[in-house]
Amino acid sequence: MNLKLTTLAVLACAALTAGTVGCGDRTPAAVGISAAASASPTPNGVEKLPPKDIVTASINALKQGQAAHVNGRLDDGTVVVTLDLSMDVAGDCTGSVGVTSLGTFQLIKVGDQLWIKPDQAFWQNHGGAAASALIGDRYLKTTSANPDYGVLGSVCDLSALADSLNPQGVSLSGGPQSTVNGTPAATVLGAKGPEKGTLAVAMLGSPYPLHFDRAGGVGGETLDFKDFTVPVSPTTPRPDQSIDVDQLGQLTSPGASPTSV
């Protein structure tokens, strides 16, 4: 059976850097606005900055916050990737990643340790009844160094996601102020050919990115951010709740049984 998830990881990572306002690979320079947390959020003045500096301030704030929860839908016109992840700048995460035609995967990453649990849709389409019976309701356990599975953990990197908001070859302009989940937000509009993007940035407290979307052209993206600074504290599966991928070759050899572990 083929349990490689490289395709999923590549699609997800590519989608994270496909936005109109985003697509950057440079670490933005600091701008003159504080990203410090506040018990009683006060106006941060981000709306007074040029559009490029608003984007930069949001990237810096997201990194300085250390952690966030991200919900997203990323469509390249062929494949749709969905994200529902709590992640941090250390690359730890917990949540789920879904890919059309593959299924949904529960994902836990702590340090270089990685646990992945595909849903039944994945097993039905890619593993079959034998694989499903073998793995059962357990996680596949591996590390970020595994060439087949480890790259999936790269979607957990909040710093990389923050950098993907950095505009490259995009025309930026200020948009109307809005409200996102009760928080006043400054908006930056991005245009690149037929593609149009919008980034909403908090005007109170730290200038966190609250919402990003892209439409027009091929596909589209939507990202929503919340729970800034909340530590990522995954509950790692017990040994009996996972199976090491290095054992799979032994367990699927002739004479092996799904009940042999």
N, C-alpha and C positions, 0 to 999 in steps of 0.2 A: 504494500500500500504506500501511497505517496503522502507523507505528512509534512512536506516542506511548505513553509509559509512565506518564503522569500517574496513571492509575487505580491502578497498582501502588504508587506512592509514597504516595498518599493512604491507601490501605488499610494499608500498613505503618506509616505515621506514626500513624494512628488507633489501630492495635493497640498501639503502644508506650505509649499513655497510657490503656489500658483496664483496667488491673489493679485488683483490689480494694484491696490495700494501697496501690497507687499512685493515679494520677489527679490529681497535684498540678501546679501551675504556679508555685509560690512557691519561691524559693531558701531552703533551710532555714538557720536561725541555727545558729551553732556551739554544740556542747555540750562538756562538760568531759571529753573523751577525745581522746587523740592519735591521729592517723592516720599518723604517721611510720613509714616502713618500717624493718624490723629484720632483721639478718642471721640472728639466732637468735630467732625469734618468742617473745615472752613474753606472759603473760596480760594482756589489756587492760582487763578489768573491765566490758566492755560489758553483760554479763548482769545487772549490778547496777542498770542504769539503768531508768527507766520505759519502757514499750514505745515511746511516741512518740519518746523520745530515742535509743533503739536504732536506729530507722529513720533519724533525722536523722544519727546518727553514721555509719551506713553510706553515706548519700548523700554526706556530706562526704569520707569516705575514698575513695570511688569517684572523686570529682572530683580529690582531691589526688593520687591515684595516677596521674593523667594518661592512662592507657590500660588497656584490658582486652580480653579475648576474650569474646564473648557468643554463646551458642547458645540459640535460643529457638523456641517454637512458639506462635503467637498466633491464636486462633480467635474470631471474632465471631459464630459461629453460622451464618454463610453462607460466609465466606472464611477460609482458613487461610494465614497468613503464616509462613514459616520463616526464621530468621536464623542465619547462621554467619559472624560478622564479628569481625575485630580492628579496634577503633576507638579514637579518642582524643578529648580535650576540644577539640582544634583542628578536629575534624570530618573528619579523614583516616580512611580505612578501606580494608580489603581483605577479600574473602570473597564470600559469596553470599547472595542473598535469593530466596526462592521464594514463589509465590502460586498457589493452586489455580486451575485453569482458564486460567492464563496461562503458567506455566513457571517455570524457575529462571534467575536472572540473576547472572553473575559481575560483581562491582562493585569498582572501584578509584577512590578519590578522594584527590587530593593538592592541597591548597589549593583553588582554584576549578576545577581540572581534573577531569573526570569521564569514566571509561571504563566502558561497560556492554556485556556480552556475553550476549545471550539464548541459551537452549539451543534444541535442535531442536523441542522441544514447543511453544515459543512461535512459531517460524516456521511450523510445520505448522498451528497454529490461528489465527494472526493475520497471517502474511505470505505463506505459500505457497512453492512451489518457486522462484518468481522472486526473491523477497526473500532466500531462503536462498542461492541461487546468487550473488546480487549481493554480499551481505555475506560469505558464506563463514564462515571461522573467525576473522574479525576482530572487534575491539571497535568499538562505536559511541563516538566521541569527542565530548564536548561540554563545557560548563561549568555550574557551579551557577547561573549567571544565565539559562540556557535555560528558558523557561517550561514547556516540555513534558517535558524530561528532568531539569532541574536539581533539582527537588524530591525526586527519588529519593535524592539525596545527603544529604538531611536525616536519613535513618536512620543516618548515620555519626556523629552528634553524641553522644558519650558523656555530656556534661553534660546534654543534654536527656533522655536515657534515665535518668540518675540522678535528675533532678527528677521524672520520672514515677513514682518510687517514693514520693513524698511523699503521705501519706494525706490525703484530703479527704472528709468525711462518712462516715468509716469508724470503726467501733467496734474499738479495739485492746486486746489483752490479751497477757500473756506466755505463751509456750508452753513445752513441755519442751525441754531441751537435746538437741541431736542432733549427729551427725557427718556432714560433707559432704566426700567425697573425702579422708578422713583428718583433717580439720580440725574441732575442736570448735566448735560453733555455738550461739549463743543464737537462739531463734525468737520471732517476733512473729506473733500470729494476728490476722487482720482479718475483720470481718464487716460486710456491707452487704446487707440483705435476705437473699435465698437464697444470695448469693455468699459464699464463704469463701476467704480467702487466707492464705498462710504465707510469711514472709520469714526466711531463715536468714542470720545474720551471724557472721562469724569472731570467735572469742573469743581468738585468739592473733594477735599482731602488729597490723596495722591492722584495724579492724573493717569489712572489706569485705563487701558483700552477696555471698553464695555461691550462693543459690538462691531463686527466687521462683516460686510457683505460685498459680493461682486456679482454682476449680471451683465448680459450682453455678450456677444462673441460666442464661444463654445463653453458649455457648462456654466458653473457658477460656484460660489462659496458663501457660507455663512458660518461665523464663529461668534459665540457668546462667552464672555468671561465673567466669573464671579468667585466668591470665597477667596479673595486675595489674602495672602499671608497665612492662611489656615494650613498648618503642617500636614503633609501627606504621611499618613500612618497606616499603611496597608496591613491587614491581617494575613500573614503568609500561611499557605496551606500546610497542614501537618503532613508528615511523611506518608501516612496512609491515604492522603487525599491527592497525591500526585504520583507520577511515574516519570523517572528520568529518561529522557529521550535516548541516552546512550544505551539503555537496556532494550530499546524497541527492536533492534536487529536480532537480539537473542530471543525475544519473546515471539517474534514472527518467523523464526526459523522452523523447518520441518519438525513436527512433533511437539512444538510449543503449544500451550493451552492458554486461553484467556484467563483461566483461573490460576495460573502459575505464579502470580504475584499477589 
